[in-house]
Amino acid sequence: MNLTTLLTQNKKRIVKCWLELVFASYHEDSHTFLQTQNDRFNNPLGVTTTAAITALYDEIIREGRIDSDKITSCLDKIIRIRAAQELSCEEALKFIFQLKQVVRDILNQEITAHTLQGSFNSFDATVDALALRAFSVYTGIREELNHIRMNEYKRMHTRILERYDRLLDRTGAGLMAETKPKDSDHQEYE
């Protein structure tokens, strides 16, 4: 028996426990709702997270070459939600390291009985590499969110200045009125 077989056979249990830990990072009142409500319209966060975690797990345990685009896509779906909720980097990415603990808790006896510690160390390295990719995804999303916020800030202040200028124009003391040349200024040069 190898570790991949154990991970595949125990997929349902591992993913369920992993999701419980992911959802536990949300407010207590939301925790149960996120896990039990399967309607994507009533619970988009829970459904998206569940689907992405399941797909991510499938990619991690897949034998052969891992599809890095699919991994990145799964991570993006999970982390985008967590980054938008203003979770710290540690809190947003903690779920990746929790997978190691879940697998240890569920498969510890089998790993020991089948002397699969070497394979488990390889699994640990895969999860660590996943964490590095997740950090890259997280920073990209945070940069994107900051760019959106900055653009909104600029638009908001531009609108305020435009309204202020229109208000001053109505009273004849607008900013543009101060910079417009007077007719007497033009006559001096003619």
Secondary structure, DSSP 4 states (H G I P E B T S, - for coil): --HHHHHHHTHHHHHHHHHHHHHHTS-HHHHHHHHH---TTT-HHHHHHHHHHHHHHHHHH-SSS--HHHHHHHHHHHHHHHHHTT--HHHHHHHHHHHHHHHHHHHHHHHHHTT-HHHHHHHHHHHHHHHHHHHHHHHHHHHHHHHHHHHHHHHHHHHHHHHHHHHHHHHT--HHHHHSPPHHHHHHH-
